[in-house]
Amino acid sequence: TPGQNGVRERAFQSLKYERLYREQIDDALDLVREADAYRAEFNTVRPHQALAWNRPSDVHRGLADPTVPNFPEPEILPTT
């Protein structure tokens, strides 16, 4: 579907700019390690706007609804 393609494209762009362009990649094994670590973070740690700020792994396992926002309690940050 079009939405999934957009998520994949953003994920690949994020992988490049957040990991591959910032880390020294010496060989194919380093590339695989970096890509695997990023995929795990992308799917299990980071909430996604396209999934109403839920994590992809939670949506996939049926633990979250991709249309219902799952926001943590708001933090009150200092203003000065």
Secondary structure, 3 states (H helix, E strand, C coil): CHHHHHHHHHHHHHHHHHHHCCCCCCCHHHHHHHHHHHHHHHHHCCCEHHHCCECHHHHHCCCCCCCCCCCCCCCCCCCC
